[in-house]
Amino acid sequence: MAVGRGAEARRGACFRSRDGDDDLGMTGTATAKVRRRRMENEKAPATARSSGGKRRRRGTDRFDTLPDELVLSILCKLAASAGLPSDFINVLLTCKRLKELGLSPQVLSTASAKTFAVKAKNWSNSADRFLKLCADSGNVEASYTLGMIHFYCLQNRRGGASLMAKAAIGSHARALYSLAVIQFNGSGRSKNDKDLRAGVTLCSRAAFRGHIDAMRELGHCLQDGYGVCQDVTRGRRLLVHANARELAAAANAMVSSRSWISSSWANDYRRHGARTGVTTEYPLLSDYGYNVPALEAHTVNRFMTEWFAARDGSPGPGLRLCSHGGCGRPETRRNEFRRCSVCGTVNYCSRACQALDWKLRHKEECVVVAAAGMGVGEGGAHGVENDDRAGDGDRQMMMVYS
């Protein structure tokens, strides 16, 4: 089958056609030789050139002869495995054909979270449109990421919640848990709009899909009887299961990569430990006696942390950020989050963030404050007070440490 040079045969070509350009400045015998060489190349079978036959003309573009299905398959694998947004974007900028095929729904639906992990300082309308294009292509990770950014950073509550709900319908565990936190706190609404039963239901669905923070939150809800009938045994079983999941995730991360410690906020914890003289590093699994580093925060949590850090660390007048460094969630109204009942210096969006930050950092800080005059020992109960006082039973999220 002959390989034509027309627009139909060169579908998605990435190089300009040289027709009409090579004859400039040529006359007589030279022009005749060029035309004769072109005619021979056009009549040459495609199989002869693709099977290692001698290329008779410089500038022949074999990329044009590749079928779209093969190029799409390669682009899908690239989008799913890209470690940085530039790994994927640079390919799209190579030529027109790669840009058209790379922005197809088939490719964008497979893009990983790192493919669109834009930094807060680089956020723009173009990044927003790209994430929206991925979300419209059925990418649930993009729907969750864009929903969190719109809900918490851009204060587009309705649009952000809709995008997270779209991801939750696709069984995205992080989106389910984030919606549960919104229901528990009544985020974006008044303090009387909390829906504890809806929060427990969403948390249960996220825990069923293996989300560790959702398991912790649901376990404490069962222990405290918060939004669900109290069942201390089931609650403790879920907390143990969450610790086991965390240990497995840490082991898998250690096997796959050595650069698995969270970057910015983990360094803050390290500096804090050096300042206070604490030698134990990240005792997340103290129940089992393991000291493992904290898992890397999700890209959208890092985005929110960077976003508000660039704004003097304040989401607005009278509003606070979650004190767990790997979260980044801000309050949407005053006194939305709960503060530590012992020292009163930290506040958290959820029980899971409180449990993680307690083991990571706050355990030493709170003990220092208690030893200074509050009289609460390390093995005592530690709670979080509800600043809202919205009539939800003054939820006391108690923890007993071994």
Residue, then its C-alpha position, 0 to 999 in steps of 0.5 A: m500500500a503506498v504511503g501518500r503525502g496528502a493531508e488525509a494520509r498524513r493525519g496528525a503530522c508533526f512536521r511541515s510538508r516540504d512540497g514547493d520549498d525544495d525547488l526554491g533556487m533549483t533549476g534544470t537538472a537539479t530540479a528534475k532529480v529532486r522530482r524524480r526522487r520524490m516520485e520514487n519515494e511515493k511509489a515505494p511500498a510502506t512495508a519496505r521502509s518499515s522493515g528496515g529498508k533503505r531510506r531514500r529521502r531525508g526527512t521522512d517522518r515515520f511517526d506519521t505512519l504510526p496508528d492512532e491506537l498505538v500512540l494513544s496507548i503510549l500516552c495513556k501509560l505516560a499519563a498514568s506513570a508521570g512523576l511530574p506534570s512536566d513529564f506529560i505536558n512536555v510531550l503535548l508540546t512536541c507536536k500537534r498530533l501528540k497534543e490532540l491525542g494527549l488531550s483526548p478523554q481516553v488519555l486524561s481519564t487515566a492521568s494520575a494525581k502527580t500528572f496534575a500536581v500543580k504547585a500553589k504558586n503556579w495556580s492559574n486559569s490554565a491549570d484550572r481548565f486542565l483539571k476540569l478537562c480531566a474531571d470531565s473525562g471521568n478522572v475521579e482523582a482530578s474531580y477530587t483534587l479540583g473539588m478540594i481546591h475550589f471548596y477550601c482555597l477558592q471558596n466555591r463551596r457549591g462547585g467544590a462539593s459537587l466535584m467531590a460528590k462526583a468523585a465519591i460516586g466513582s467510589h473515590a475513598r478520599a472524596l468520601y472521607s472529605l465529604a464526611v469531614i464536611q458533614f461532621n463540621g458543617s463546613g461551608r454552612s452554619k454550625n446547626d447544619k451538621d449531619l452526623r449520620a451522613g458523616v458516619t455513612l460516608c466515613s463507613r464507605a471510605a473505610f470499607r475501601g481501605h482509607i486509613d483516616a476514615m477507619r480511625e474516624l469511624g473507630h472513634c465515632l463507635q467508641d464515643g457513640y458519635g452519630v452512631c450507636q456506641d460500640v467500644t469493641r468494634g471501635r477499638r477493632l477498627l483502630v487496630h485495623a487502621n494501624a495495621r493498614e498504616l504499617a502495610a502502607a509504610a512497608n510498601a513505600m519503603v520497598s518501592s522508594r527511599s524518598w518516602i518521608s513527607s517533605s516540608w511538614a515532616n522536616d518541621y517535625r524533625r526540627h521540633g524533635a531536635r529542639t525538644g530533645v525527642t529522639t523517637e522519630y515519627p512514632l505513628l505505630s506506638d501501639y505495635g512498638y514500631n517507629v515509622p516515618a509518616l506517609e507522604a501527604h496527598t498532593v491536594n493537601r500539600f497544595m492547600t498547605e502551600w496556598f495558605a502559607a503564601r497568605d501568612g498562614s491564615p485562611g481569613p479573619g478569625l479562621r484557623l488551619c487544621s494543626h495537623g501539618g499534613c492536612g491543610r484544611p481551613e475553617t469555613r467559619r469561626n470556631e468550626f474546628r475543635r481544640c485540644s482540651v488540655c493546652g488549648t493551643v491546637n485545633y483539628c478538623s477531625r479525630a483522625c488528624q488529632a490522633l496523627d498529630w498527637k503521635l507526630r508532634h503534639k504529645e511532647e508539646c501537650v505534656v510540657v504544658a501539662a507538666a507546667g501546671m495542668g497536672v495531666g500525665e502522659g498516660g491520661a486521657h486527652g480530649v478535644e473540646n468543641d468550640d462551636r457548642a452547637g448542641d451536639g453533645d459536646r463531643q469529647m474525643m477521648m484517647v487512652y494511650s498505652 
